[in-house]
Amino acid sequence: MTDKFIFRFVAAVSVFVFAVVLILSMKILPTPAVLPSFTPYLPKLNALLNGTCSVLLVISLYLITHGNITWHKRINILAFCLSSLFLVSYILFHYLMKVDTKYGDLDGDGILSPMELAAVGNLRTIYLTILTSHIILAAGVLPLILLSFYYGLQMRVEKHKKLVRWAFPIWLYVTVTGVIVYILISPYYHF
C-alpha cells in the first residue's frame, strides 16, 4: 500500500464517520418505536470504554518512554480496538435516541425551564464548554490516530513521532473528557 492510498483511505474513513455522526445528530433517520432493553447501558459502556482507553494511553506512553516497543504496540492496538468499539456503541446510542439529553433537564421533558436553568447555574456552561471541546477534538483526532497507527505499524518512527506529538494528547483529552461528559450528563438521562 502506498502512502497516497493510505491518505485517501484515512480521509474517506474520517469523512464517513463525521457524516454518520452529523446525520445522527440531525435526528432525520427513523428510530425504533420501542428502545431495545440494552439502550440505557450504552452511555455507561461508552464511559467505561473511554476510561479504559485513557488508562491504556498513559500505560502506552510509559512503555514507549521505557523502550518497550512490543508492549507499546500491543497496548495501542487494544486502545484502538476499544475506541473503535466505543464509536460503534456511540453511533448505536445516538441512532436509537429520538431526542438528545439536555444538561439540566430534571423532568426529562426536553425543555429547560427557568427553574431548571437556575438549579444547574454555571455548571451548564462548564458542561457545554467541555462537551464542545470534546466534540471538536474527537472529530479532528481520528485521521491523526489512523495515520499514527499506520506509521507506527510500518516502523516509520520519525513520521510516527511527529504525528503522535499531536495525536496522543488530543486522543487522551478526548477519552478523559468523554468520561467527564458522561458523569455530568448521566443524572439527566430519562429512559
trRosetta pair geometry for C-beta under 8 A, 3 or more apart (Angstrom, degrees):
i j d omega theta_ij theta_ji phi_ij phi_ji
1 5 5.0 -117 -166 78 86 133
1 6 5.9 94 144 -54 118 92
2 5 4.8 102 57 4 78 99
2 6 7.1 -142 98 -3 44 87
3 6 5.5 -56 -148 39 36 112
3 7 6.2 38 154 -22 69 104
4 7 5.9 -51 -147 34 29 111
4 8 6.5 26 154 -15 62 107
5 8 5.8 -60 -152 39 30 110
5 9 6.1 31 152 -21 67 109
6 9 5.5 -54 -144 38 31 113
6 10 6.1 31 157 -18 66 106
6 147 7.3 110 144 -112 114 74
6 150 5.3 106 -164 -149 141 159
7 10 5.8 -53 -144 38 28 110
7 11 6.2 29 155 -18 63 108
7 147 7.8 32 -99 -98 65 114
8 11 5.7 -55 -146 38 30 112
8 12 6.2 31 154 -21 65 107
9 12 5.7 -55 -147 36 29 111
9 13 6.3 26 156 -16 65 107
10 13 5.9 -54 -144 39 29 108
10 14 6.1 28 157 -18 64 111
10 143 5.1 95 159 -138 111 83
10 146 4.5 164 -125 105 104 136
10 147 5.7 26 -115 -58 165 85
10 150 7.6 -84 -63 -21 126 142
11 14 5.8 -59 -145 39 27 111
11 15 6.2 24 159 -16 65 109
11 143 6.9 32 -85 -111 49 127
12 15 6.0 -57 -144 39 27 107
12 16 6.1 29 156 -21 63 110
13 16 5.7 -56 -146 36 28 113
13 17 6.3 25 158 -17 65 107
13 142 7.4 -140 116 153 98 122
13 146 6.6 139 74 -94 139 162
14 17 6.0 -55 -146 37 28 107
14 18 6.2 27 155 -16 63 110
14 142 5.0 156 -114 99 90 120
14 143 4.6 -13 -73 -60 150 95
14 146 7.3 -125 -56 11 101 143
15 18 5.7 -56 -145 40 30 112
15 19 6.1 32 155 -22 65 108
16 19 5.8 -57 -147 36 27 111
16 20 6.4 27 155 -19 64 105
17 20 5.8 -53 -148 34 31 111
17 21 6.4 26 156 -14 65 107
17 87 6.9 -40 -142 -166 123 135
17 142 6.2 -160 68 -146 150 171
18 21 6.0 -60 -149 40 29 107
18 22 6.1 29 154 -20 65 111
18 139 5.8 72 -109 -148 103 100
19 22 5.6 -56 -144 38 29 113
19 23 6.2 30 158 -19 66 106
20 23 5.9 -55 -147 36 28 109
20 24 6.3 26 155 -17 63 108
20 91 6.1 -5 140 -129 125 126
21 24 5.7 -56 -147 39 30 111
21 25 6.3 32 154 -22 64 106
21 90 8.0 -3 -107 125 105 115
21 91 7.0 -95 -84 -100 72 87
21 94 7.4 45 -138 80 66 160
21 139 7.6 -140 72 -97 150 96
22 25 5.8 -55 -148 33 29 111
22 26 6.7 28 153 -20 62 105
23 26 5.8 -58 -155 32 33 111
23 28 6.5 -82 -170 45 77 108
23 29 6.7 63 148 -32 104 111
24 27 7.5 36 174 -69 41 45
24 29 7.0 -32 -104 19 59 125
24 91 6.5 -159 -49 -147 161 68
24 94 4.4 75 154 123 133 115
24 95 5.7 -74 -125 -74 117 63
25 94 7.0 -26 -71 -180 58 135
25 100 7.7 24 -145 -66 70 132
27 98 6.9 75 -150 -171 120 47
27 99 7.5 31 -113 -93 151 40
27 100 7.8 -115 -56 -28 125 89
29 95 6.6 -37 85 -144 138 84
31 95 6.6 161 -109 155 95 62
31 96 6.0 115 -155 -150 117 30
31 97 7.4 -108 -131 66 159 15
31 98 5.3 -143 49 -79 149 78
32 35 6.5 136 83 -92 113 33
32 36 7.0 66 60 -34 160 78
32 96 6.7 -17 29 -135 103 79
35 39 4.3 -58 172 6 116 159
35 96 5.8 84 -132 171 90 115
35 97 8.0 29 -107 -86 124 52
35 191 7.0 -107 83 -156 160 97
36 39 5.4 129 66 -36 72 94
36 96 6.9 -81 22 -128 93 141
38 41 5.4 -64 -171 41 66 114
38 42 6.8 84 137 -47 84 88
39 42 5.9 -38 -159 -1 39 117
39 93 7.0 128 -153 -125 74 72
39 96 5.2 -143 -118 131 119 152
39 97 7.6 145 -170 -65 122 78
39 191 6.5 169 101 -137 105 130
40 43 7.6 -48 -176 23 42 98
40 189 7.1 124 -140 150 85 135
40 191 4.1 -115 -87 18 110 175
41 44 5.5 -63 -161 46 55 112
41 45 5.8 59 143 -27 81 106
42 45 5.4 -54 -143 37 33 114
42 46 6.2 38 157 -23 66 103
42 89 5.4 180 -154 179 93 96
42 90 7.9 154 166 -87 110 31
42 92 6.5 -142 -128 92 144 103
42 93 4.0 178 126 -83 145 114
42 96 7.7 135 4 40 159 138
43 46 5.5 -51 -148 34 33 115
43 47 6.5 33 154 -18 65 103
43 93 6.5 119 -59 -144 67 155
43 182 5.8 158 169 -134 96 103
43 185 7.7 -116 -161 92 144 111
43 186 6.5 167 127 -100 137 89
43 189 6.5 -143 23 -81 157 149
44 47 5.7 -52 -149 36 33 111
44 48 6.3 35 151 -20 65 106
44 182 7.4 129 -98 -174 39 134
44 186 7.7 72 -76 -118 79 129
45 48 5.6 -55 -148 37 32 113
45 49 6.3 31 154 -18 66 105
45 89 5.5 -119 105 -166 121 155
46 49 5.8 -54 -146 37 30 110
46 50 6.3 29 155 -16 64 107
46 86 5.7 96 -138 -148 71 87
46 89 5.4 -166 -76 109 85 122
46 90 5.6 95 -116 -76 130 81
46 93 7.0 -59 -39 -8 135 153
46 178 6.9 -115 149 170 95 116
46 182 6.6 175 90 -84 98 133
47 50 5.7 -54 -145 40 31 111
47 51 6.1 31 156 -19 65 108
47 178 6.7 -175 -112 133 55 87
47 179 5.1 97 -157 -120 86 65
47 182 3.7 -114 -83 68 122 173
47 183 7.4 120 -137 -44 142 69
48 51 5.8 -54 -143 38 28 110
48 52 6.2 28 157 -19 63 108
49 52 5.8 -55 -146 37 28 111
49 53 6.3 30 154 -19 63 106
49 82 5.1 -177 -159 173 90 95
49 83 7.3 149 156 -90 109 35
49 85 6.0 -146 -129 91 143 101
49 86 4.0 -177 116 -79 141 100
49 89 6.9 145 0 37 152 145
50 53 5.7 -56 -149 36 30 112
50 54 6.5 38 151 -25 64 101
50 86 6.2 100 -58 -124 72 148
50 174 7.9 -117 -143 127 110 68
50 175 4.6 175 -168 -158 78 70
50 176 7.6 -171 157 -57 105 16
50 178 3.6 -132 -137 92 159 131
50 179 5.1 -164 101 -50 119 80
50 182 7.5 166 42 -11 139 132
51 54 5.5 -48 -152 27 34 116
51 55 6.8 30 153 -14 64 102
51 175 7.3 164 -73 164 20 97
51 179 4.8 83 -71 -88 89 135
52 55 5.8 -55 -153 37 34 109
52 56 6.2 32 150 -18 67 109
52 82 5.7 -107 95 -177 118 159
53 56 5.5 -56 -143 41 34 112
53 57 6.2 38 157 -24 67 104
53 79 4.9 103 -140 -152 79 88
53 82 5.2 -166 -70 97 95 122
53 83 5.4 83 -109 -66 149 89
53 86 7.2 -53 -25 -26 140 145
53 171 7.9 -103 153 160 119 99
53 175 4.4 -130 92 -129 110 144
54 57 5.9 -55 -151 32 27 110
54 58 6.7 23 153 -14 62 105
54 172 6.3 91 -132 -150 73 71
54 175 4.3 -174 -65 118 81 121
54 176 5.1 101 -114 -71 136 73
54 179 7.0 -54 -17 -13 145 133
55 58 5.9 -58 -154 37 32 109
55 59 6.3 32 150 -18 67 107
56 59 5.5 -54 -146 39 34 113
56 60 6.1 41 152 -26 66 104
56 75 5.3 -178 -170 179 91 94
56 76 7.7 154 149 -87 108 33
56 78 5.9 -135 -145 95 148 105
56 79 4.1 -176 109 -78 134 104
56 82 7.2 130 12 33 154 142
57 60 5.4 -48 -146 32 32 117
57 61 6.6 35 153 -20 62 100
57 79 5.7 107 -62 -133 74 157
57 168 6.8 153 -172 -155 113 81
57 171 6.3 -177 -114 110 148 109
57 172 5.0 -164 117 -90 150 91
57 175 6.7 156 -1 33 139 152
58 61 5.7 -49 -152 32 34 112
58 62 6.6 36 149 -19 63 104
58 172 7.3 94 -59 -126 76 125
59 62 5.5 -54 -152 36 34 114
59 63 6.3 35 151 -22 67 106
59 75 5.4 -135 101 -155 109 153
60 63 5.7 -53 -147 34 31 112
60 64 6.4 21 159 -13 65 106
60 72 5.5 92 -157 -148 74 68
60 75 4.4 -165 -81 102 87 124
60 76 5.2 92 -127 -64 143 82
60 79 6.7 -62 -35 -12 140 144
61 64 6.2 -59 -146 39 28 103
61 65 6.3 23 158 -15 65 111
61 168 6.8 103 -82 -166 110 138
62 65 6.1 -64 -149 40 26 107
62 66 6.4 6 158 -3 64 114
63 66 6.1 -74 -151 48 27 99
63 68 4.3 -82 -170 71 87 110
63 71 4.9 -127 -150 96 144 102
63 72 4.2 -174 107 -75 118 78
63 75 6.3 144 10 15 152 143
64 67 7.5 63 -170 -65 33 15
64 68 7.1 -98 -76 59 31 64
64 69 7.0 61 -116 -97 74 54
64 72 4.3 84 -67 -117 85 145
68 71 4.6 -9 144 40 118 108
68 72 5.8 144 99 -28 72 91
69 72 5.3 -57 -143 36 30 119
69 73 6.4 32 159 -20 66 103
70 73 6.1 -57 -158 32 26 108
70 74 6.6 21 150 -15 62 109
71 74 5.3 -52 -142 39 40 114
71 75 6.0 40 158 -19 71 104
72 75 6.2 -56 -146 37 24 107
72 76 6.3 21 156 -15 61 111
73 76 5.8 -62 -148 40 28 109
73 77 6.2 29 156 -21 66 106
73 152 6.8 172 -109 151 88 114
73 153 7.4 110 -143 -95 117 67
74 77 5.8 -53 -148 34 29 111
74 78 6.5 29 153 -17 63 105
75 78 5.6 -54 -151 37 33 113
75 79 6.3 34 150 -19 66 105
76 79 5.5 -50 -143 37 35 112
76 80 6.1 38 154 -21 66 105
76 149 7.2 -179 144 -106 120 87
76 152 7.0 -37 102 124 160 162
77 80 5.6 -52 -147 36 31 114
77 81 6.4 32 152 -19 64 104
78 81 5.7 -53 -147 36 31 111
78 82 6.3 27 155 -15 65 106
79 82 5.8 -56 -146 40 30 109
79 83 6.2 31 154 -19 65 107
80 83 5.7 -54 -145 38 29 111
80 84 6.4 33 153 -21 63 105
80 145 7.1 159 -113 168 97 117
80 149 6.3 69 -98 -93 153 140
81 84 5.6 -53 -149 34 31 113
81 85 6.5 32 151 -18 64 103
82 85 5.5 -49 -147 37 35 113
82 86 6.4 44 148 -24 64 101
83 86 5.2 -45 -149 32 35 119
83 87 6.6 41 150 -24 63 99
83 145 7.6 -92 104 -179 160 162
83 171 7.9 -43 -100 -160 154 110
83 175 7.5 -80 -98 -87 105 111
84 87 5.6 -47 -152 29 34 114
84 88 6.8 34 150 -16 63 101
85 88 5.8 -52 -152 35 35 111
85 89 6.3 32 151 -15 67 108
86 89 5.7 -61 -147 42 30 109
86 90 5.9 34 155 -23 68 109
86 178 7.8 17 -172 178 143 161
87 90 5.6 -51 -141 36 29 114
87 91 6.3 28 158 -17 63 106
88 91 5.9 -56 -148 38 27 109
88 92 6.3 28 154 -19 63 109
89 92 5.6 -54 -146 37 30 113
89 93 6.3 32 155 -21 65 106
90 93 5.9 -55 -149 34 27 111
90 94 6.4 14 159 -7 63 110
91 94 6.1 -63 -145 44 28 102
91 95 6.1 33 154 -24 64 108
92 95 5.7 -56 -148 34 28 113
92 96 6.3 23 157 -17 64 109
93 96 5.9 -62 -149 37 28 107
93 97 6.3 18 160 -16 66 111
94 97 6.0 -50 -133 38 34 108
97 100 6.8 87 127 -89 130 41
97 101 7.7 -64 -166 -28 149 83
99 110 5.3 -58 175 -103 149 125
101 105 7.0 -151 -171 47 64 126
101 185 5.8 107 106 178 129 114
101 188 5.2 131 176 112 112 103
101 189 5.7 -44 -106 -93 151 59
101 190 7.5 152 -116 16 101 77
102 105 4.1 82 72 -25 98 125
102 110 6.6 110 -1 -147 125 43
102 112 5.9 -121 139 -54 140 102
102 188 6.7 -113 78 164 46 144
103 120 6.7 135 144 -164 88 163
103 123 7.8 -140 163 120 122 89
103 124 5.3 152 111 -126 118 81
103 127 4.8 163 -142 108 166 156
103 128 7.0 -142 37 -55 146 81
103 184 6.8 -4 -124 141 121 102
103 185 5.8 -82 -89 -106 87 80
103 188 6.1 -166 -119 0 36 163
104 112 5.5 43 97 -126 117 114
104 116 4.9 118 153 154 94 99
104 117 6.1 58 160 -93 151 44
104 119 6.8 146 -154 73 93 95
104 120 3.9 -90 -106 -11 107 150
104 123 8.0 146 -76 85 100 100
104 124 5.3 -12 -43 -87 132 120
104 188 6.9 5 18 -95 19 141
105 108 6.0 101 136 -87 105 29
105 109 6.9 -145 -169 44 109 58
105 110 6.5 28 -146 -88 151 16
105 111 7.2 118 -124 59 109 28
105 112 5.9 -90 -80 -82 79 72
105 116 6.2 35 -106 -178 34 155
105 188 5.3 89 56 -160 79 117
105 190 7.8 -89 113 -11 108 125
106 116 5.3 -157 7 -117 99 106
106 119 6.8 5 -38 75 135 157
106 188 7.2 -79 -84 -113 35 84
107 113 8.0 33 19 -1 122 122
107 116 7.5 -105 7 -77 89 131
108 188 7.5 162 -85 -175 73 67
108 190 3.2 34 -118 -27 140 169
112 116 5.0 -130 -157 87 67 124
112 117 5.3 81 158 -59 111 92
113 116 4.7 96 51 6 76 101
113 117 7.0 -141 93 -3 40 86
114 117 5.7 -54 -145 39 32 112
114 118 6.2 34 156 -20 65 107
115 118 5.8 -55 -147 37 29 111
115 119 6.4 34 152 -26 63 106
116 119 5.5 -51 -147 30 32 116
116 120 6.7 14 160 -6 65 105
117 120 6.5 -66 -150 43 29 96
117 121 8.0 104 156 -66 55 29
117 124 7.0 -44 -142 -10 69 160
118 121 6.8 22 -175 -68 36 70
120 123 5.0 -106 177 63 81 106
120 124 4.7 80 120 -43 126 100
121 124 7.1 169 84 7 29 92
122 125 5.2 -47 -162 34 60 115
122 126 6.3 62 142 -20 78 100
123 126 5.4 -53 -148 38 39 114
123 127 6.1 43 152 -22 69 104
123 184 7.5 -172 170 -150 104 111
124 127 5.6 -52 -146 37 31 114
124 128 6.2 27 156 -16 65 107
125 128 5.9 -55 -143 39 29 108
125 129 6.3 32 155 -22 63 107
126 129 5.8 -56 -149 34 28 112
126 130 6.5 25 155 -14 64 106
127 130 6.0 -60 -151 39 29 107
127 131 6.0 26 154 -18 66 112
127 181 7.4 106 -159 -127 82 66
127 184 4.8 178 -113 154 109 146
127 185 7.1 124 -161 -64 130 80
128 131 5.5 -53 -139 41 31 114
128 132 6.0 35 160 -23 66 106
129 132 6.0 -52 -144 34 26 110
129 133 6.5 19 159 -11 61 107
130 133 6.2 -61 -150 41 28 105
130 134 6.0 32 152 -24 65 112
130 177 5.5 -168 -179 -154 96 111
130 180 5.8 -92 174 110 149 126
130 181 6.2 -167 119 -76 112 83
130 184 7.4 117 65 7 142 158
131 134 5.5 -57 -146 36 28 116
131 135 6.3 26 158 -19 66 106
131 177 8.0 179 -86 161 32 114
131 181 5.5 105 -93 -119 80 119
132 135 6.0 -55 -146 35 28 108
132 136 6.3 23 159 -14 64 109
133 136 6.0 -57 -143 40 30 109
133 137 6.0 19 163 -9 66 114
133 173 7.8 -74 139 154 110 124
133 177 6.8 -112 91 -145 98 170
134 137 6.4 -67 -144 45 21 101
134 138 5.9 23 159 -23 63 113
134 173 7.8 -150 -106 137 64 86
134 174 6.1 118 -151 -133 71 64
134 177 4.2 -149 -91 117 110 129
134 178 6.4 145 -158 -68 130 59
134 181 5.8 -71 10 -46 173 137
135 138 5.8 -55 -141 35 25 112
135 139 6.5 26 159 -19 61 106
136 139 6.0 -59 -155 33 27 110
136 140 6.5 11 155 -7 63 114
137 140 5.7 -64 -144 46 34 106
137 141 5.8 34 162 -30 71 112
137 170 5.2 -155 -172 -162 112 97
137 173 6.0 -33 131 95 162 120
137 174 5.3 -150 109 -74 108 100
138 141 6.2 -53 -134 29 25 109
138 142 7.6 42 165 -38 55 93
138 174 4.7 130 -83 -141 78 129
138 178 7.8 94 -84 -71 130 107
139 142 7.1 -49 -172 3 27 109
140 143 7.6 -59 -177 31 45 95
140 144 7.3 33 141 -7 71 116
140 170 7.1 -83 93 -177 101 149
141 144 5.2 -65 -157 45 52 115
141 145 5.8 53 149 -26 83 104
141 167 6.3 117 -159 -140 89 68
141 170 4.5 -173 -96 123 119 121
141 171 5.3 159 177 -74 143 69
141 174 5.9 -122 20 -22 155 149
142 145 5.8 -55 -145 34 30 110
142 146 6.3 26 160 -16 65 107
143 146 5.7 -55 -143 39 34 111
143 147 6.1 28 161 -13 68 108
144 147 6.1 -60 -145 43 26 104
144 148 6.0 31 155 -23 64 110
144 163 5.8 173 -162 -175 80 99
144 166 5.8 -107 -145 102 145 105
144 167 3.8 -173 142 -91 112 97
144 170 6.8 62 68 59 153 138
144 171 7.7 -141 93 -47 114 102
145 148 5.6 -56 -145 36 28 114
145 149 6.4 29 156 -19 63 105
145 167 5.4 149 -76 -160 54 124
145 171 5.9 103 -83 -86 113 130
146 149 5.9 -54 -152 34 29 111
146 150 6.5 31 151 -20 63 105
147 150 5.4 -50 -147 34 36 115
147 151 6.3 29 158 -12 68 105
147 163 5.5 -145 104 -133 106 159
147 167 7.9 -160 65 -67 87 142
148 151 6.1 -59 -148 42 28 104
148 152 5.9 27 156 -18 65 113
148 160 6.0 88 -156 -148 65 70
148 163 4.4 -157 -84 111 84 126
148 164 5.2 109 -138 -72 127 76
148 167 4.6 -105 -40 38 148 168
149 152 5.7 -59 -140 41 28 110
149 153 6.0 22 164 -14 67 110
150 153 6.2 -61 -145 39 22 104
150 154 6.2 12 158 -10 61 115
151 154 5.7 -64 -143 46 29 108
151 156 4.4 -87 -158 70 82 105
151 157 7.8 161 154 -72 99 13
151 159 4.4 -132 -138 99 143 104
151 160 3.9 -170 115 -72 111 77
151 163 6.4 134 31 21 144 136
152 155 7.5 28 179 -77 33 34
152 156 7.8 -81 -57 50 20 68
152 157 8.0 63 -115 -103 54 50
152 160 4.4 110 -72 -131 68 136
152 164 7.7 77 -65 -59 117 125
156 159 4.6 -3 131 38 111 114
156 160 5.9 138 87 -26 67 94
157 160 5.4 -59 -142 39 29 116
157 161 6.1 31 160 -22 67 105
158 161 5.9 -52 -147 33 28 111
158 162 6.6 29 154 -20 61 105
159 162 5.7 -52 -149 33 34 113
159 163 6.6 26 156 -12 65 107
160 163 6.2 -65 -154 41 28 104
160 164 5.9 23 156 -20 67 115
161 164 5.7 -58 -137 39 28 110
161 165 6.7 44 159 -34 62 96
162 165 6.2 -46 -162 13 28 115
163 166 6.3 -71 -170 44 42 98
163 167 5.3 25 148 -13 82 121
164 167 5.2 -59 -119 50 39 105
164 168 5.0 42 179 -28 78 108
165 168 7.1 -24 -114 26 9 106
165 169 7.9 -6 166 2 41 106
166 169 7.2 -75 -161 41 27 94
166 170 6.2 11 160 -8 66 121
167 170 6.1 -74 -148 46 26 106
167 171 5.6 24 163 -20 70 115
168 171 6.0 -58 -140 38 23 108
168 172 6.1 21 162 -16 62 110
169 172 5.7 -55 -143 40 31 112
169 173 6.1 35 156 -22 65 106
170 173 5.6 -53 -148 36 30 113
170 174 6.3 31 154 -20 65 106
171 174 5.7 -54 -148 36 30 112
171 175 6.4 25 156 -15 65 106
172 175 6.0 -57 -146 38 30 106
172 176 6.2 24 158 -14 66 110
173 176 6.0 -60 -144 41 27 106
173 177 5.9 16 163 -9 66 113
174 177 6.2 -58 -137 45 24 102
174 178 6.2 38 155 -33 60 105
175 178 5.5 -47 -150 24 30 120
175 179 7.2 29 153 -15 59 98
176 179 6.0 -55 -163 32 35 108
176 180 6.6 31 145 -15 67 107
177 180 5.1 -51 -143 40 44 115
177 181 6.0 52 154 -25 71 100
178 181 5.8 -49 -146 33 28 112
178 182 6.6 30 152 -18 60 104
179 182 5.7 -54 -152 35 33 112
179 183 6.4 32 152 -19 66 105
180 183 5.7 -53 -148 35 33 111
180 184 6.3 26 156 -14 66 109
181 184 5.9 -62 -148 41 28 108
181 185 6.0 6 163 -4 68 115
182 185 6.3 -68 -135 46 24 95
182 186 5.7 40 166 -47 65 107
183 186 6.3 -39 -137 10 20 118
185 188 5.7 -72 -171 45 60 109
185 189 7.1 76 137 -45 83 86
186 189 5.8 -30 -154 -3 47 114
